[in-house]
Amino acid sequence: MLDSGTVPASAAGQAAIVVAGLSKRVADASGELTILHSVDFTVQKAETLAIVGASGSGKSTLLGLLAGLDSPSTGSVHLDGSNIYALDEDGRAAVRKAKLGFVFQSFQLLAHLTALENVMLPLELAGDASARAKAEAMLGRVGLSSRLKHYPKYLSGGEQQRVALARAFVGEPPLLFADEPTGSLDAATGEAVIQLMFELNREHGSTLVLVTHDPSIAARCGRVITIAAGRIV
């Protein structure tokens, strides 16, 4: 059974994210490997936080645990007041659907859907009758009004990432997670995408947690956490 953590109810309710005693261990050829060692931190609402560290430091594992995409060995994660590891997988999926937007390095667009349909999808799954109008408006906001009917394979990397940003923000989630969002882009395109992401985040007032290896991107956030060998340093 997971350790439920030692987070006071008042703290969990007031902050956007509260992480307590979060550890992740996996079996390997030598026995057991500890990826994260009892991580604790809090992220306030509307804060921007960068998680940085070398490859293999545990930062992407940490982001996956924050999103409820994996199960920790010990510890707890409260998202917007909900202890996600006190929920079953269906419960965690419901929290993600209601509270989280995601931006991935590899875009994660559905190849058989147009740009418009990709952005509409989370709204349609939520039963939003205004899905088309909201998706069109958001794609206009990211400069893709002329590309609504294009499939991902006909879009450049920068355009695909802008579609992914539109999809992440269109439902106005209180939390946004981004995992190396410029990792697949050239420097100039990445700079434009990052600028747009921070503009959208300010407009929507969401809490942003960003995993990056780029110190210049991390410096744009209000706070930086460095992970080394699974520990905050």
Secondary structure by P-SEA (a helix, b strand, c coil): ccccccccaaaaaaccbbbcbbbbbbbcccccccccccccccccccbbbbbbbccccaaaaaaaaaacccccccccccccccccccccaaaaaaaaacccccccccccccccccaaaaaaaaaaaacccaaaaaaaaaaaaaccccccccccccccaaaaaaaaaaaaccccccbbbbccccccccaaaaaaaaaaaaaaaaaabbbbbbbbccaaaaaaccbbbbbcccccc
